[in-house]
Amino acid sequence: MAADEIGVAATRLRPPAPPRRLVERARLDVILDDGIERHVPLMLISAPAGSGKSTLVASWASERARAIAWLQIEDGDSDPASFWSSLVAAVGKTLPDFAAIVRPLVVGSQGDERVVVPAIVNAIVDDCGPLVVVIDDYQLIESAGIHRGMERLLDLAPEQLTVVLCTRVDPPFRLGRMRVRKRITEVRAHDLRFATDEAIALLGPVAAALSSSRLDDLCSRTEGWAAGLVLAGLSMERAPNPDSFVDVFRGDDQLVVNYLSDELLATMGAGDRQRLLETAVLDHLTGPLVDAVTGSSDGTNWLNDIAHRNQLVVRLDSTGEWFRYHHLLRDLLALEAKRSFPERLPELHGLAAAWFETHAEPSRAVVHRFAAGDLAGAMALMRLVGPDLLGRGQVKKLRSLLEQVGSAATTDAGCALLRGWCDYLASRYSAAQHWLDLSLDVWPAEFDPMIAMPLRINVALGRAMSPSPWHSPNSSPPPMSCGIAPPNWRRRSARRTPGQAAPPRPKNSSLWPSLARKPNSDSPLTFWHSSRSLSTKSSKATPTPHTPPPTRR
């Protein structure tokens, strides 16, 4: 199953492109190889940002003739359904039948680890081949359920499975128990520190200007921190006396921030500096998006040029289409933009949102609409994004977006109806009825009222079967009435008691019935039809085809 079929950008499922100067780190490769040979289920690469975790694992993986699945975590992956769907997509690139077997269980259970983890283990065991699964930036996961599921996966892992976690902070696993049982290999910050000979390779030609003792001093001052050495190399290219530069350079975060502000940005041309600050609102960059946000016309050439001159601009693919800023650089750019032109930030987010809308990426557009303070625009996009998230079983992510809508949801039929579905799926039937009533109170004349009928029927059934108005949140929703079910609802056989018969499969698993807007309506809105969404006619142009934007690495 293709990654785009389940909403995962292809660039999240492959390692980052190697840097311009890739340093061989044989001593660390030996540690990773030893973990594979001992069949440990977990290899933990834990170190601060800029330590070279992703580069190390990507370089090691590229030299190994074994099946390797790669998943780059992004902020929204703390939703269990989103995380497990993304992981299934990553493994599915290596095991062809894996996604088809496991994905329906992820969607049907809304990412419940009790259902998903055994299915993953069984599918891997059935395949029988050795498999390495790399999960990068795991520190972005905040869900206790995902952590429980990952620890359970490691407990049940067959001998042929090894999980590599790259993270800035240790996951909340029982690591002590894994150490005693020799089921973990660890690479820590002190392991990743660059020795002098490695620093020479990383610095390239500028290292020739330093004596051996000065190189030792630089490694000591940066504590072997890869990003600090890269920053030092950039500065030494312009320093009249590299030896004296080493005396004042330090690797602590504040000095690096000061360096980026005073040295890197201050030495750039005004045009480059301005464009860097304006694009700080973007997680990822591609030429046309840069042009849309900054008003330029050479975004593609500019990105390729600046990435060639600066290793803090990271290329995300082999074609040079998508890039991102080094995390520390982006943090600085965001702070500097907020200081330099705070009044322009909403405008820049609005321009980014408009670009993503034009290119059929409403889930990314809505984030920028919220950041721009454009609540009306965000609520309009929620009518596109909300049903899609429900269809993928990503209810937690949907709730998070609806929380940003806040009390304004009471004035919008679409958001109120989505709140009702969230409460229904949590078995809070009285709350679901409340939101259903609110949605009908503000129901626009051009919307077909039958759109609310699935929720109305299922809430009524739920309340009738519930022993109290506020049903237990740990209970499953009742069987769907009239063959109408939310898109993420499937039979949850794993949650039935022994001997209990499965409920009949709904004839129509769509949340929104296939109902079009009332005829002859002049409204620019079309409400959820064909189980999809509410869209606007703000632009009649066909969305421009493009490669989906990648996510954070």
LUMTIRO-18089 format. One record per residue (C-alpha): residue number from 1; x, y, z. Coordinates in steps of 0.25 Angstrom, whole numbers, padded with zeros to 4 digits, m for minus. Example, Ala and Ser with C-alpha at 12.3 -4.5 7.8 and 13.67 -1.06 7.14 Angstrom:
2
NODE   nr      X      Y      Z
NODE    1   0049  m0018   0031
NODE    2   0055  m0004   0029
***
This chain:
553
NODE   nr      X      Y      Z
NODE    1   0000   0000   0000
NODE    2   0006   0013  m0004
NODE    3   0009   0023   0007
NODE    4   0001   0034   0001
NODE    5  m0011   0025   0002
NODE    6  m0011   0026   0017
NODE    7  m0007   0040   0018
NODE    8   0008   0039   0021
NODE    9   0018   0048   0013
NODE   10   0028   0039   0006
NODE   11   0040   0047   0011
NODE   12   0036   0043   0025
NODE   13   0038   0028   0021
NODE   14   0053   0030   0017
NODE   15   0066   0034   0024
NODE   16   0070   0048   0022
NODE   17   0080   0051   0011
NODE   18   0095   0050   0015
NODE   19   0102   0064   0018
NODE   20   0112   0069   0009
NODE   21   0123   0064   0017
NODE   22   0120   0051   0023
NODE   23   0129   0046   0034
NODE   24   0131   0031   0035
NODE   25   0129   0027   0050
NODE   26   0134   0013   0050
NODE   27   0135   0012   0065
NODE   28   0120   0015   0066
NODE   29   0116   0005   0055
NODE   30   0122  m0006   0063
NODE   31   0113  m0003   0074
NODE   32   0101  m0003   0065
NODE   33   0106  m0016   0058
NODE   34   0108  m0023   0072
NODE   35   0093  m0020   0075
NODE   36   0088  m0026   0063
NODE   37   0097  m0038   0065
NODE   38   0092  m0040   0079
NODE   39   0077  m0039   0074
NODE   40   0074  m0028   0084
NODE   41   0060  m0022   0082
NODE   42   0064  m0008   0085
NODE   43   0076   0001   0081
NODE   44   0074   0014   0088
NODE   45   0081   0026   0082
NODE   46   0079   0037   0092
NODE   47   0086   0051   0091
NODE   48   0083   0066   0090
NODE   49   0079   0073   0077
NODE   50   0091   0074   0067
NODE   51   0098   0062   0072
NODE   52   0098   0055   0059
NODE   53   0088   0044   0063
NODE   54   0080   0043   0050
NODE   55   0093   0044   0042
NODE   56   0099   0033   0049
NODE   57   0088   0023   0048
NODE   58   0085   0027   0033
NODE   59   0099   0025   0029
NODE   60   0100   0012   0037
NODE   61   0087   0007   0031
NODE   62   0091   0010   0016
NODE   63   0103   0001   0018
NODE   64   0095  m0011   0023
NODE   65   0089  m0021   0014
NODE   66   0076  m0024   0022
NODE   67   0062  m0019   0022
NODE   68   0061  m0005   0029
NODE   69   0048   0003   0031
NODE   70   0050   0018   0034
NODE   71   0039   0027   0041
NODE   72   0042   0041   0044
NODE   73   0033   0046   0055
NODE   74   0025   0059   0054
NODE   75   0017   0067   0065
NODE   76   0004   0061   0061
NODE   77   0008   0047   0063
NODE   78   0005   0047   0078
NODE   79  m0009   0043   0074
NODE   80  m0009   0028   0075
NODE   81  m0016   0025   0062
NODE   82  m0006   0035   0054
NODE   83   0006   0028   0061
NODE   84   0003   0014   0058
NODE   85  m0003   0017   0044
NODE   86   0011   0024   0041
NODE   87   0019   0012   0046
NODE   88   0010   0003   0038
NODE   89   0013   0011   0026
NODE   90   0028   0011   0029
NODE   91   0029  m0004   0031
NODE   92   0019  m0007   0019
NODE   93   0030  m0001   0010
NODE   94   0039  m0013   0013
NODE   95   0028  m0023   0016
NODE   96   0018  m0023   0004
NODE   97   0007  m0029   0011
NODE   98   0009  m0023   0025
NODE   99   0000  m0011   0023
NODE  100  m0011  m0018   0017
NODE  101  m0012  m0027   0029
NODE  102  m0010  m0017   0040
NODE  103  m0015  m0004   0036
NODE  104  m0030  m0008   0037
NODE  105  m0028  m0011   0051
NODE  106  m0021   0002   0054
NODE  107  m0033   0010   0048
NODE  108  m0043   0001   0054
NODE  109  m0037   0002   0068
NODE  110  m0033   0017   0067
NODE  111  m0019   0012   0070
NODE  112  m0022   0004   0082
NODE  113  m0008  m0002   0086
NODE  114  m0015  m0015   0091
NODE  115  m0020  m0018   0077
NODE  116  m0009  m0012   0069
NODE  117   0003  m0018   0076
NODE  118  m0001  m0032   0075
NODE  119  m0004  m0031   0060
NODE  120   0009  m0024   0057
NODE  121   0017  m0035   0064
NODE  122   0009  m0046   0057
NODE  123   0011  m0040   0044
NODE  124   0026  m0039   0046
NODE  125   0027  m0053   0051
NODE  126   0019  m0058   0039
NODE  127   0029  m0051   0029
NODE  128   0041  m0058   0036
NODE  129   0052  m0048   0030
NODE  130   0061  m0039   0039
NODE  131   0056  m0025   0040
NODE  132   0061  m0012   0046
NODE  133   0051  m0001   0049
NODE  134   0057   0013   0051
NODE  135   0048   0023   0058
NODE  136   0054   0037   0058
NODE  137   0051   0049   0067
NODE  138   0043   0040   0077
NODE  139   0044   0051   0088
NODE  140   0032   0057   0080
NODE  141   0023   0046   0085
NODE  142   0015   0050   0098
NODE  143   0004   0039   0098
NODE  144   0005   0030   0110
NODE  145  m0003   0020   0101
NODE  146   0008   0020   0090
NODE  147   0019   0018   0100
NODE  148   0012   0006   0106
NODE  149   0010   0000   0093
NODE  150   0024   0002   0089
NODE  151   0029  m0004   0101
NODE  152   0020  m0016   0099
NODE  153   0025  m0017   0085
NODE  154   0039  m0018   0090
NODE  155   0035  m0029   0100
NODE  156   0028  m0037   0090
NODE  157   0038  m0034   0079
NODE  158   0042  m0047   0071
NODE  159   0057  m0049   0069
NODE  160   0057  m0044   0055
NODE  161   0052  m0030   0060
NODE  162   0061  m0018   0065
NODE  163   0055  m0005   0068
NODE  164   0065   0007   0067
NODE  165   0060   0019   0075
NODE  166   0066   0033   0072
NODE  167   0062   0043   0083
NODE  168   0067   0055   0091
NODE  169   0061   0050   0104
NODE  170   0060   0035   0109
NODE  171   0046   0029   0106
NODE  172   0038   0025   0119
NODE  173   0042   0010   0117
NODE  174   0047   0001   0128
NODE  175   0061   0003   0123
NODE  176   0067  m0003   0135
NODE  177   0060  m0016   0134
NODE  178   0064  m0017   0119
NODE  179   0079  m0014   0123
NODE  180   0079  m0026   0133
NODE  181   0073  m0035   0123
NODE  182   0083  m0030   0112
NODE  183   0072  m0026   0103
NODE  184   0077  m0012   0099
NODE  185   0089  m0005   0093
NODE  186   0091   0009   0096
NODE  187   0098   0021   0089
NODE  188   0099   0033   0098
NODE  189   0103   0047   0096
NODE  190   0117   0044   0101
NODE  191   0118   0033   0090
NODE  192   0114   0043   0079
NODE  193   0125   0053   0083
NODE  194   0134   0056   0071
NODE  195   0149   0052   0074
NODE  196   0159   0061   0068
NODE  197   0162   0052   0056
NODE  198   0147   0052   0053
NODE  199   0146   0067   0055
NODE  200   0156   0069   0044
NODE  201   0148   0061   0034
NODE  202   0135   0069   0039
NODE  203   0142   0083   0038
NODE  204   0148   0080   0024
NODE  205   0158   0090   0018
NODE  206   0157   0100   0030
NODE  207   0163   0089   0039
NODE  208   0177   0091   0032
NODE  209   0178   0105   0038
NODE  210   0178   0100   0052
NODE  211   0189   0093   0059
NODE  212   0187   0079   0066
NODE  213   0187   0086   0079
NODE  214   0177   0096   0074
NODE  215   0168   0085   0069
NODE  216   0168   0078   0082
NODE  217   0164   0091   0089
NODE  218   0152   0093   0079
NODE  219   0147   0079   0082
NODE  220   0149   0082   0096
NODE  221   0141   0095   0096
NODE  222   0130   0089   0087
NODE  223   0130   0076   0096
NODE  224   0130   0069   0082
NODE  225   0116   0074   0079
NODE  226   0114   0072   0064
NODE  227   0106   0085   0062
NODE  228   0116   0093   0070
NODE  229   0127   0088   0061
NODE  230   0119   0091   0049
NODE  231   0116   0105   0054
NODE  232   0131   0107   0058
NODE  233   0135   0103   0044
NODE  234   0126   0113   0038
NODE  235   0131   0124   0046
NODE  236   0146   0121   0044
NODE  237   0144   0122   0029
NODE  238   0142   0137   0031
NODE  239   0152   0138   0043
NODE  240   0165   0146   0040
NODE  241   0172   0138   0051
NODE  242   0166   0124   0053
NODE  243   0175   0121   0065
NODE  244   0170   0133   0073
NODE  245   0156   0129   0069
NODE  246   0157   0116   0076
NODE  247   0160   0124   0089
NODE  248   0146   0131   0089
NODE  249   0137   0120   0083
NODE  250   0129   0111   0093
NODE  251   0119   0100   0090
NODE  252   0108   0104   0101
NODE  253   0095   0107   0095
NODE  254   0094   0122   0099
NODE  255   0108   0125   0091
NODE  256   0103   0117   0079
NODE  257   0090   0125   0079
NODE  258   0099   0138   0080
NODE  259   0108   0133   0069
NODE  260   0096   0130   0060
NODE  261   0091   0144   0063
NODE  262   0104   0152   0062
NODE  263   0112   0144   0052
NODE  264   0103   0136   0043
NODE  265   0091   0146   0041
NODE  266   0100   0158   0042
NODE  267   0109   0154   0031
NODE  268   0098   0150   0022
NODE  269   0093   0160   0011
NODE  270   0080   0167   0015
NODE  271   0072   0160   0005
NODE  272   0076   0146   0010
NODE  273   0075   0150   0024
NODE  274   0061   0155   0022
NODE  275   0056   0143   0014
NODE  276   0062   0134   0025
NODE  277   0054   0141   0036
NODE  278   0041   0141   0027
NODE  279   0042   0126   0025
NODE  280   0044   0123   0040
NODE  281   0029   0121   0040
NODE  282   0031   0108   0032
NODE  283   0034   0095   0037
NODE  284   0039   0091   0023
NODE  285   0042   0098   0011
NODE  286   0041   0097  m0004
NODE  287   0043   0107  m0015
NODE  288   0029   0111  m0019
NODE  289   0025   0111  m0004
NODE  290   0037   0121  m0001
NODE  291   0032   0129  m0013
NODE  292   0018   0130  m0008
NODE  293   0022   0134   0006
NODE  294   0033   0144   0003
NODE  295   0028   0149  m0010
NODE  296   0041   0145  m0017
NODE  297   0042   0138  m0031
NODE  298   0054   0129  m0029
NODE  299   0051   0121  m0017
NODE  300   0056   0108  m0023
NODE  301   0070   0113  m0027
NODE  302   0071   0121  m0014
NODE  303   0069   0109  m0005
NODE  304   0079   0100  m0013
NODE  305   0089   0111  m0013
NODE  306   0087   0114   0002
NODE  307   0087   0099   0005
NODE  308   0100   0097  m0003
NODE  309   0107   0109   0006
NODE  310   0101   0105   0019
NODE  311   0100   0091   0026
NODE  312   0090   0097   0035
NODE  313   0080   0096   0023
NODE  314   0077   0082   0022
NODE  315   0073   0075   0009
NODE  316   0061   0065   0011
NODE  317   0061   0058  m0002
NODE  318   0071   0054  m0013
NODE  319   0064   0063  m0024
NODE  320   0066   0076  m0016
NODE  321   0051   0079  m0015
NODE  322   0049   0080   0000
NODE  323   0058   0086   0011
NODE  324   0057   0089   0026
NODE  325   0066   0098   0035
NODE  326   0074   0092   0046
NODE  327   0066   0092   0059
NODE  328   0075   0101   0066
NODE  329   0075   0111   0054
NODE  330   0060   0111   0052
NODE  331   0058   0113   0067
NODE  332   0067   0126   0066
NODE  333   0061   0130   0053
NODE  334   0047   0129   0060
NODE  335   0052   0138   0072
NODE  336   0058   0148   0063
NODE  337   0046   0149   0054
NODE  338   0037   0151   0066
NODE  339   0047   0162   0071
NODE  340   0048   0169   0057
NODE  341   0034   0169   0051
NODE  342   0024   0162   0061
NODE  343   0012   0169   0054
NODE  344   0016   0162   0041
NODE  345   0015   0148   0046
NODE  346   0000   0146   0044
NODE  347   0002   0151   0030
NODE  348   0013   0141   0027
NODE  349   0005   0129   0033
NODE  350  m0007   0133   0025
NODE  351   0001   0133   0012
NODE  352   0006   0119   0016
NODE  353  m0008   0114   0019
NODE  354  m0013   0120   0005
NODE  355  m0001   0112  m0002
NODE  356  m0005   0099   0005
NODE  357  m0020   0101   0002
NODE  358  m0016   0103  m0013
NODE  359  m0008   0090  m0013
NODE  360  m0019   0082  m0006
NODE  361  m0012   0081   0007
NODE  362  m0023   0085   0017
NODE  363  m0017   0078   0029
NODE  364  m0005   0087   0028
NODE  365  m0012   0099   0024
NODE  366  m0021   0099   0037
NODE  367  m0009   0099   0046
NODE  368  m0004   0112   0039
NODE  369  m0019   0118   0040
NODE  370  m0019   0116   0055
NODE  371  m0005   0122   0056
NODE  372  m0009   0134   0048
NODE  373  m0021   0136   0057
NODE  374  m0031   0134   0046
NODE  375  m0041   0126   0053
NODE  376  m0052   0127   0043
NODE  377  m0042   0121   0032
NODE  378  m0038   0110   0042
NODE  379  m0052   0106   0045
NODE  380  m0055   0106   0030
NODE  381  m0043   0096   0028
NODE  382  m0048   0088   0039
NODE  383  m0059   0084   0031
NODE  384  m0049   0077   0022
NODE  385  m0039   0073   0032
NODE  386  m0049   0068   0043
NODE  387  m0056   0057   0035
NODE  388  m0042   0052   0029
NODE  389  m0036   0051   0043
NODE  390  m0049   0043   0048
NODE  391  m0048   0034   0036
NODE  392  m0033   0031   0040
NODE  393  m0037   0028   0054
NODE  394  m0029   0040   0059
NODE  395  m0039   0046   0069
NODE  396  m0028   0051   0079
NODE  397  m0022   0060   0068
NODE  398  m0036   0065   0064
NODE  399  m0039   0068   0078
NODE  400  m0026   0076   0079
NODE  401  m0030   0084   0067
NODE  402  m0044   0086   0072
NODE  403  m0039   0091   0086
NODE  404  m0032   0103   0078
NODE  405  m0046   0106   0072
NODE  406  m0051   0107   0086
NODE  407  m0064   0113   0089
NODE  408  m0066   0118   0075
NODE  409  m0070   0104   0072
NODE  410  m0083   0107   0077
NODE  411  m0085   0117   0066
NODE  412  m0081   0107   0055
NODE  413  m0089   0095   0051
NODE  414  m0078   0087   0045
NODE  415  m0069   0089   0057
NODE  416  m0080   0086   0067
NODE  417  m0084   0073   0059
NODE  418  m0069   0069   0060
NODE  419  m0069   0071   0075
NODE  420  m0082   0063   0076
NODE  421  m0075   0051   0068
NODE  422  m0063   0052   0077
NODE  423  m0072   0051   0090
NODE  424  m0080   0040   0084
NODE  425  m0067   0032   0081
NODE  426  m0063   0034   0095
NODE  427  m0077   0029   0100
NODE  428  m0081   0042   0105
NODE  429  m0094   0042   0100
NODE  430  m0101   0054   0107
NODE  431  m0089   0063   0103
NODE  432  m0090   0058   0089
NODE  433  m0105   0061   0089
NODE  434  m0102   0075   0094
NODE  435  m0093   0078   0082
NODE  436  m0102   0072   0073
NODE  437  m0113   0081   0078
NODE  438  m0104   0093   0077
NODE  439  m0100   0089   0062
NODE  440  m0115   0089   0059
NODE  441  m0117   0103   0066
NODE  442  m0107   0109   0056
NODE  443  m0110   0100   0044
NODE  444  m0108   0109   0031
NODE  445  m0120   0108   0022
NODE  446  m0112   0103   0010
NODE  447  m0107   0091   0018
NODE  448  m0116   0078   0017
NODE  449  m0121   0075   0031
NODE  450  m0119   0060   0027
NODE  451  m0104   0061   0029
NODE  452  m0107   0061   0044
NODE  453  m0116   0049   0044
NODE  454  m0105   0038   0046
NODE  455  m0100   0045   0059
NODE  456  m0114   0047   0063
NODE  457  m0118   0032   0062
NODE  458  m0105   0027   0068
NODE  459  m0106   0037   0080
NODE  460  m0120   0033   0082
NODE  461  m0117   0018   0082
NODE  462  m0105   0020   0091
NODE  463  m0113   0028   0102
NODE  464  m0124   0017   0101
NODE  465  m0114   0006   0104
NODE  466  m0106   0014   0114
NODE  467  m0109   0011   0129
NODE  468  m0107   0026   0132
NODE  469  m0106   0039   0124
NODE  470  m0091   0040   0125
NODE  471  m0087   0026   0120
NODE  472  m0074   0020   0125
NODE  473  m0062   0026   0116
NODE  474  m0056   0012   0116
NODE  475  m0068   0005   0109
NODE  476  m0069   0003   0095
NODE  477  m0080   0011   0087
NODE  478  m0092   0002   0084
NODE  479  m0094  m0004   0070
NODE  480  m0097   0006   0059
NODE  481  m0111   0008   0055
NODE  482  m0117   0008   0041
NODE  483  m0104   0003   0035
NODE  484  m0098   0017   0038
NODE  485  m0084   0018   0045
NODE  486  m0073   0028   0047
NODE  487  m0062   0025   0037
NODE  488  m0052   0019   0047
NODE  489  m0062   0009   0052
NODE  490  m0060  m0005   0049
NODE  491  m0063  m0018   0057
NODE  492  m0054  m0018   0069
NODE  493  m0053  m0033   0071
NODE  494  m0041  m0031   0080
NODE  495  m0049  m0024   0090
NODE  496  m0061  m0034   0091
NODE  497  m0062  m0043   0103
NODE  498  m0060  m0058   0100
NODE  499  m0071  m0065   0093
NODE  500  m0078  m0051   0089
NODE  501  m0083  m0051   0075
NODE  502  m0078  m0040   0066
NODE  503  m0088  m0029   0063
NODE  504  m0092  m0028   0048
NODE  505  m0083  m0021   0039
NODE  506  m0090  m0007   0035
NODE  507  m0095  m0006   0021
NODE  508  m0089   0008   0020
NODE  509  m0077   0011   0028
NODE  510  m0077   0026   0024
NODE  511  m0079   0036   0035
NODE  512  m0085   0046   0025
NODE  513  m0096   0040   0016
NODE  514  m0094   0043   0001
NODE  515  m0103   0055   0001
NODE  516  m0100   0067  m0007
NODE  517  m0104   0082  m0004
NODE  518  m0118   0086  m0006
NODE  519  m0120   0090  m0021
NODE  520  m0119   0104  m0026
NODE  521  m0112   0109  m0014
NODE  522  m0103   0121  m0016
NODE  523  m0094   0117  m0003
NODE  524  m0080   0115  m0006
NODE  525  m0080   0103   0003
NODE  526  m0082   0088   0001
NODE  527  m0084   0080   0013
NODE  528  m0078   0066   0015
NODE  529  m0082   0057   0004
NODE  530  m0077   0044  m0001
NODE  531  m0071   0042   0013
NODE  532  m0061   0053   0011
NODE  533  m0063   0068   0015
NODE  534  m0068   0082   0015
NODE  535  m0060   0090   0005
NODE  536  m0061   0104   0000
NODE  537  m0061   0110  m0014
NODE  538  m0051   0121  m0010
NODE  539  m0043   0116  m0022
NODE  540  m0049   0109  m0034
NODE  541  m0035   0105  m0039
NODE  542  m0031   0091  m0039
NODE  543  m0021   0089  m0028
NODE  544  m0007   0089  m0033
NODE  545   0000   0075  m0033
NODE  546   0012   0074  m0024
NODE  547   0020   0065  m0016
NODE  548   0014   0065  m0002
NODE  549   0022   0073   0008
NODE  550   0031   0065   0017
NODE  551   0031   0066   0032
NODE  552   0041   0069   0043
NODE  553   0054   0062   0043
***
